[in-house]
Structure formats: C-alpha cells, structure tokens
Amino acid sequence: MGVFVFLPLVLPLTAWPIARLAEQRLHPRTATRLLTGLAVVMAVCSTVCLGLLMVVGTAQLPGNPLPDAWSDPEVREAVPYDEVAGKLAIPALLAVLLTCGRSLLRHGRVRRRAHRALAGLPGAEVAVLPHEVPYAYALPGGRRDRVVVTTAMLSCLEPAERRALFAHERAHLTARHHRFLLAVQLAARANPFLRPLRTAVSYTAERWADEEAARTVGSRTAVACAIGKAALVSRGTPAPTIAGFAAPGPVPRRVAALLGPPPALRNWPPVFTSVGLAAWGAAVGTAVSALSSANSAVTMVLILHTATPF
C-alpha cells in the first residue's frame, strides 16, 4: 500500500486545468457531465483513503472497539507515518461525514419547504407567486416538477423574454441539473481541492440551460436579454430555495456567449488541444486515484483479515 494510500487526497489537483478550460472550450452539456463525473469519482476515492487511514489510527487508540490484532505492527507498517496520518484522518473523516450529511439534510429541508409553500396553488407546471420581489427558479420533485416565478418578475419581462425564462427553467428540470449540482457540492465537501469543479459545474449547468432555452425559443438574443434583465432586477429569493445551491455564474459571460455562435457539440475534446490535454490529464488522475484506492482497500482488507484471529 505504502504512500499510494495518500494519492487520492491530492490527485484532485490534476482536475484544476480542465475545470477552467471546460467552461470556455467545451459544450456546456459535455462540460457538466465530465466535471461532475471527475468530481464524484475523486471524492469517493479520497473518502476511501481517509477511511483506511482512520482504521489504522483508530486501532491504536486505547479502549477502541476494534480487535486488538488490528493494532499489530504489520498493520501499522502498511501506512507510512501511521501515528500522525492515522490520527489526523479520524477528525478529517468525521468532518467529511458531518458536512456532507448537513448538506443533504439542508437540501431535503429546502425542497420540502418550497413544496409546502406551493401547496395552495393550482398544480400547473408554472406556479406564479404574488410577490413584490422578482425571482424565478426551477423546483424539482413532489407530484411534478414546477417552475416558480413571481408576478414582479413577470412584469419586468417582455413576452419573448418570459418564454425564454420559462424555457431556461424547464431545461434545468428536464436535464435534472439539481442532481449534478448536489453531486459536485458533496464532492467539494469531501475534498476541498474539488471546489474549482463545483464552481465550474455551477456555471456550465446554467450555460447548458441557456443553450437549451435558445434552441427552444429560436432566438439567442431573446434569451440573452431575458438573462440580463432578470439578473438586473432580481434581488434573490426571500427564503432559501433550490436555486440557492448554485451560483448563476458570471452573467456577463453568459450573455456574451449567447450573443456569439452556438458551441460545437463534442462528446470528448480533441487530444492535441489545450482542453484535450487537460481532460486526459484529469482522466489519468482520476484513474490513478481509483486504482490507488482500490489497491489500498484490498491490501488493507487482506492485512486485517490475516491479523484478525478466528
């Protein structure tokens, strides 16, 4: 096992170049799926790494409930610097579990609260709230997915811009963007090195919805105007909503992208380009992280199995 057990903790650094380049060079749909996949795999691997280190560290603590043989020198020698790394991994893993658990609970609580707020309204796809604060967001789940918008927001937009706004929010629901956003948020909680990927996915998910809205309404200019105007008049929702889990991204960049030509749709970037090399570098880092975690886990299981008396 050796030092390879530590690799999953630092290999997320290999994904930093692709996080920025994917925003600029890849189609938003490809970028969102690629970055989310990288983040989830690397987060799982780093969590497994902390778990293995915690086993070694916990086995050395007095009064632990684990078998005495697990503190055998053979077990400790499997992890370099076990006395330091093993003990540091205990609070680190507990912090990961706590922060991820809090995020999941908050996510569920916000969704339930948002659905309860719409309980008295007709069960249409679009829920219009009589409110003086202009805002709009996509609300998944419940009996059906819904687009929530206030009368103040509708009064600020022209008919074409309203259609663009509804198409944008429906695109979020159709593509299940909330799942991508929650996945990268949990990944960033598990390993802080993955925060650039969370920021990038928040932006590319919005760009994905922008492009789908432009394709639906047939006018990139109308979508750009709707986004810009909504950003200018919106002051945020009065209470936390699903929309609060993702930043809308730099609005000027989104508007500039919509005023330009549509992005080319590629499933994977060409190899001999900057974004292609960054993507392959991130893919190699992810593969090495997965292999290191699997190798360390198998090695630790075999060692503990040998050390445990029957």
C-alpha positions as CSV (number, residue, x, y, z in Angstrom):
1,M,0.0,0.0,0.0
2,G,2.7,2.5,1.1
3,V,2.5,6.1,0.0
4,F,-0.1,5.3,-2.6
5,V,-2.8,5.5,0.0
6,F,-2.2,9.2,0.1
7,L,-2.5,9.8,-3.6
8,P,-6.4,10.2,-3.7
9,L,-6.1,13.1,-1.3
10,V,-4.0,15.2,-3.7
11,L,-4.8,13.9,-7.2
12,P,-7.9,16.2,-7.5
13,L,-5.3,18.9,-8.2
14,T,-5.0,17.3,-11.7
15,A,-8.5,18.4,-12.5
16,W,-7.9,22.1,-11.9
17,P,-6.8,22.8,-15.5
18,I,-9.9,21.2,-17.1
19,A,-12.2,23.0,-14.7
20,R,-11.4,26.4,-16.3
21,L,-10.9,25.2,-19.8
22,A,-14.1,23.2,-19.9
23,E,-16.1,26.4,-19.2
24,Q,-14.5,28.1,-22.2
25,R,-13.9,25.3,-24.8
26,L,-16.5,22.5,-24.3
27,H,-20.2,22.4,-24.9
28,P,-21.9,23.1,-21.6
29,R,-23.6,19.7,-21.5
30,T,-20.3,17.9,-22.1
31,A,-18.5,20.0,-19.5
32,T,-21.2,19.5,-16.9
33,R,-21.2,15.7,-17.2
34,L,-17.4,15.4,-17.5
35,L,-16.6,17.6,-14.5
36,T,-19.3,16.1,-12.3
37,G,-18.1,12.6,-13.1
38,L,-14.5,13.5,-12.3
39,A,-15.5,15.2,-9.0
40,V,-17.7,12.3,-7.8
41,V,-15.0,9.6,-8.5
42,M,-12.2,11.7,-6.9
43,A,-14.4,12.5,-3.9
44,V,-15.2,8.8,-3.3
45,C,-11.6,7.8,-3.7
46,S,-10.4,10.5,-1.2
47,T,-13.1,9.4,1.3
48,V,-12.0,5.8,1.0
49,C,-8.4,6.9,1.6
50,L,-9.5,8.7,4.8
51,G,-11.4,5.6,5.9
52,L,-8.4,3.4,5.5
53,L,-6.2,5.8,7.4
54,M,-8.8,6.1,10.1
55,V,-8.8,2.3,10.6
56,V,-5.1,2.4,11.3
57,G,-5.3,5.4,13.6
58,T,-8.4,4.2,15.5
59,A,-6.8,0.8,16.1
60,Q,-4.0,2.4,18.1
61,L,-6.3,4.4,20.4
62,P,-6.8,2.9,23.9
63,G,-10.3,1.5,24.5
64,N,-11.2,1.2,20.8
65,P,-13.8,-1.5,20.0
66,L,-11.7,-3.0,17.2
67,P,-9.9,-6.3,17.6
68,D,-6.5,-5.9,19.3
69,A,-4.7,-7.5,16.4
70,W,-5.6,-4.6,14.2
71,S,-3.0,-2.5,16.1
72,D,-0.4,-5.1,15.2
73,P,2.9,-3.6,13.8
74,E,2.2,-5.3,10.5
75,V,-1.0,-3.3,10.1
76,R,0.7,0.0,11.1
77,E,3.6,-0.6,8.7
78,A,1.1,-0.7,5.8
79,V,0.6,3.0,6.1
80,P,3.7,5.3,6.3
81,Y,3.7,7.8,9.2
82,D,0.7,5.9,10.6
83,E,0.9,7.6,14.0
84,V,0.3,11.0,12.5
85,A,-1.7,10.2,9.4
86,G,-4.0,7.8,11.1
87,K,-4.9,10.1,14.0
88,L,-5.4,13.1,11.7
89,A,-7.7,11.1,9.4
90,I,-10.1,10.5,12.3
91,P,-11.3,14.1,12.6
92,A,-11.0,14.7,8.9
93,L,-13.3,11.8,8.0
94,L,-15.8,12.8,10.7
95,A,-15.8,16.4,9.3
96,V,-16.5,15.0,5.8
97,L,-19.4,12.9,7.0
98,L,-20.8,15.8,9.1
99,T,-20.6,18.4,6.3
100,C,-22.0,16.1,3.6
101,G,-24.8,15.0,6.0
102,R,-25.7,18.6,6.7
103,S,-25.7,19.4,3.0
104,L,-28.1,16.6,2.3
105,L,-30.4,17.5,5.2
106,R,-30.4,21.1,4.2
107,H,-31.2,20.2,0.6
108,G,-34.1,18.0,1.6
109,R,-35.4,20.6,4.1
110,V,-35.4,23.4,1.5
111,R,-37.2,21.2,-1.1
112,R,-39.9,20.3,1.4
113,R,-40.3,23.9,2.5
114,A,-40.6,25.1,-1.1
115,H,-43.2,22.5,-2.0
116,R,-45.2,23.3,1.1
117,A,-45.2,27.0,0.1
118,L,-46.9,26.0,-3.2
119,A,-49.5,23.7,-1.6
120,G,-52.4,26.1,-2.1
121,L,-51.7,26.9,-5.7
122,P,-53.0,25.1,-8.8
123,G,-51.0,22.1,-9.8
124,A,-49.9,23.6,-13.1
125,E,-46.3,23.3,-14.4
126,V,-45.8,27.1,-13.8
127,A,-46.5,28.4,-10.3
128,V,-46.9,32.2,-10.2
129,L,-46.5,33.7,-6.7
130,P,-48.0,37.1,-6.0
131,H,-44.9,38.7,-4.6
132,E,-43.2,42.1,-5.0
133,V,-39.7,40.6,-5.1
134,P,-38.7,39.5,-8.7
135,Y,-37.3,36.0,-8.8
136,A,-37.7,32.6,-10.6
137,Y,-36.4,29.2,-10.0
138,A,-36.9,25.5,-11.0
139,L,-38.3,23.3,-8.3
140,P,-37.9,19.5,-8.9
141,G,-39.7,16.7,-7.1
142,G,-43.1,16.5,-5.5
143,R,-46.0,15.4,-7.6
144,R,-44.5,17.1,-10.6
145,D,-41.6,19.4,-11.4
146,R,-42.5,23.1,-11.4
147,V,-41.2,26.5,-12.5
148,V,-41.8,29.1,-9.8
149,V,-41.9,32.7,-10.7
150,T,-43.3,35.8,-9.1
151,T,-45.6,38.4,-10.6
152,A,-42.9,41.0,-10.0
153,M,-40.5,39.1,-12.3
154,L,-43.1,38.6,-15.0
155,S,-43.9,42.3,-15.0
156,C,-40.3,43.1,-15.7
157,L,-40.0,41.0,-18.8
158,E,-41.4,41.2,-22.3
159,P,-43.5,38.3,-23.7
160,A,-40.5,36.9,-25.7
161,E,-38.3,37.2,-22.6
162,R,-40.9,35.4,-20.5
163,R,-40.8,32.5,-22.9
164,A,-37.0,32.4,-22.7
165,L,-37.1,32.5,-18.9
166,F,-39.6,29.6,-18.8
167,A,-37.6,27.6,-21.3
168,H,-34.4,28.1,-19.3
169,E,-36.0,26.9,-16.1
170,R,-37.6,23.9,-17.8
171,A,-34.2,23.0,-19.2
172,H,-32.9,22.8,-15.6
173,L,-35.8,20.4,-14.8
174,T,-35.5,18.3,-17.9
175,A,-31.8,17.7,-17.6
176,R,-32.0,17.2,-13.8
177,H,-29.3,19.8,-13.1
178,H,-30.1,19.8,-9.4
179,R,-28.5,16.3,-9.3
180,F,-25.3,17.4,-10.9
181,L,-25.1,20.5,-8.6
182,L,-25.8,18.4,-5.5
183,A,-23.2,15.8,-6.5
184,V,-20.4,18.4,-7.0
185,Q,-21.4,20.2,-3.8
186,L,-21.0,16.9,-1.8
187,A,-17.7,16.2,-3.7
188,A,-16.3,19.6,-2.7
189,R,-17.4,18.9,0.9
190,A,-15.5,15.6,0.8
191,N,-12.3,17.2,-0.6
192,P,-11.7,20.9,-0.7
193,F,-9.4,20.5,-3.7
194,L,-12.6,19.8,-5.8
195,R,-14.1,23.3,-5.1
196,P,-13.0,24.6,-8.6
197,L,-15.0,21.8,-10.2
198,R,-18.1,22.8,-8.1
199,T,-17.8,26.4,-9.3
200,A,-17.3,25.3,-12.9
201,V,-20.3,23.0,-12.9
202,S,-22.5,25.8,-11.4
203,Y,-21.6,27.9,-14.4
204,T,-21.8,25.2,-17.1
205,A,-25.2,24.0,-15.8
206,E,-26.5,27.5,-16.3
207,R,-24.9,27.7,-19.8
208,W,-26.5,24.3,-20.6
209,A,-29.9,25.7,-19.7
210,D,-29.2,28.9,-21.7
211,E,-28.4,26.9,-24.8
212,E,-31.4,24.7,-24.5
213,A,-33.6,27.7,-24.0
214,A,-32.1,29.4,-27.1
215,R,-32.8,26.2,-29.1
216,T,-36.4,26.1,-27.8
217,V,-37.4,29.7,-28.4
218,G,-35.3,30.0,-31.6
219,S,-33.6,33.2,-30.5
220,R,-30.3,33.5,-28.7
221,T,-30.8,37.3,-28.4
222,A,-34.1,36.9,-26.6
223,V,-32.5,34.5,-24.1
224,A,-29.6,36.9,-23.6
225,C,-31.9,39.8,-22.9
226,A,-34.0,37.7,-20.5
227,I,-30.9,36.6,-18.5
228,G,-29.5,40.1,-18.4
229,K,-32.8,41.8,-17.4
230,A,-33.6,39.1,-14.8
231,A,-30.2,39.5,-13.2
232,L,-30.6,43.2,-13.0
233,V,-34.0,43.2,-11.3
234,S,-33.6,40.1,-9.2
235,R,-32.5,40.5,-5.6
236,G,-32.7,36.9,-4.7
237,T,-35.5,34.9,-3.0
238,P,-36.7,35.9,0.4
239,A,-36.0,32.4,1.7
240,P,-33.6,29.7,0.7
241,T,-34.6,27.7,-2.4
242,I,-33.2,25.1,-4.6
243,A,-31.8,27.9,-6.7
244,G,-29.6,28.9,-3.8
245,F,-27.5,25.8,-4.1
246,A,-25.8,27.0,-7.3
247,A,-24.5,30.4,-8.2
248,P,-25.9,31.6,-11.5
249,G,-22.4,32.2,-12.8
250,P,-21.0,35.4,-14.3
251,V,-24.0,36.8,-16.1
252,P,-21.9,39.0,-18.5
253,R,-20.0,35.9,-19.6
254,R,-23.3,34.0,-20.2
255,V,-24.8,36.9,-22.1
256,A,-21.6,37.3,-24.2
257,A,-21.7,33.5,-25.0
258,L,-25.3,33.7,-26.1
259,L,-24.6,36.7,-28.4
260,G,-21.9,34.6,-30.1
261,P,-22.3,31.4,-32.2
262,P,-23.6,28.3,-30.5
263,P,-20.9,26.0,-29.1
264,A,-19.9,22.9,-31.0
265,L,-21.2,19.7,-29.6
266,R,-18.4,17.2,-28.9
267,N,-18.6,14.1,-26.6
268,W,-14.8,14.4,-25.9
269,P,-12.4,17.2,-26.9
270,P,-9.6,16.6,-29.5
271,V,-6.5,15.2,-27.9
272,F,-3.9,17.6,-29.2
273,T,-5.5,20.8,-27.9
274,S,-5.1,22.5,-24.5
275,V,-8.6,21.4,-23.3
276,G,-8.0,17.9,-24.7
277,L,-4.7,17.5,-22.8
278,A,-6.3,18.9,-19.7
279,A,-9.2,16.4,-20.0
280,W,-6.8,13.5,-20.4
281,G,-4.7,14.7,-17.5
282,A,-7.8,14.8,-15.3
283,A,-8.9,11.4,-16.6
284,V,-5.5,9.9,-15.8
285,G,-5.5,11.5,-12.4
286,T,-9.0,10.1,-11.7
287,A,-8.0,6.6,-12.9
288,V,-4.8,6.6,-10.8
289,S,-6.9,7.8,-7.8
290,A,-9.4,5.0,-8.3
291,L,-6.7,2.4,-8.7
292,S,-4.8,3.6,-5.7
293,S,-7.9,3.5,-3.6
294,A,-8.8,0.0,-4.8
295,N,-5.3,-1.3,-4.3
296,S,-5.1,0.2,-0.8
297,A,-8.5,-1.1,0.2
298,V,-7.8,-4.6,-1.0
299,T,-4.4,-4.6,0.7
300,M,-5.8,-3.3,4.0
301,V,-8.6,-5.9,4.0
302,L,-6.1,-8.7,3.4
303,I,-3.8,-7.5,6.2
304,L,-6.7,-7.0,8.6
305,H,-8.1,-10.4,7.7
306,T,-4.7,-12.0,8.4
307,A,-4.3,-10.1,11.7
308,T,-7.8,-10.9,13.0
309,P,-8.0,-14.2,15.0
310,F,-10.9,-16.6,14.4
